[in-house]
Amino acid sequence: MINENSYPQFDTLFGAYLNQDSDMWGDTLAEVVVCFKKDSTPRQLEATLVEIDKFKEEASINLDKIFHEAYGFDFNPISWGYSSTNDFFEDLKKILTA
């Protein structure tokens, strides 16, 4: 099981930005994530990228299921047009590093 306390940047990203009120930050994933980027330090952004890789490694083949269990109340990649959590994570990494 994923220890959600090990993902403080995810707590911020999914708890404050990519949640039911995400339209306050933008209409697209990129717009919302850009707001998160603007409010984050370079160190926090790097920590977010590390958390993505760490989560993928810990969840392994159960990535979709475990992500949904941990963050599905706030954010569901499928409802944002992604076919999988992995696809979402890859797009998220591109936005964060752009």
Secondary structure, 3 states (H helix, E strand, C coil): CCCHHHCHHHHHHHHHHCCCCHHHCCCCHHHHHHHHHHCCCHHHHHHHHHHHHHHHHHHHHHHHHHHHHHHCCCCCHHHHCCCCHHHHHHHHHHHHHC
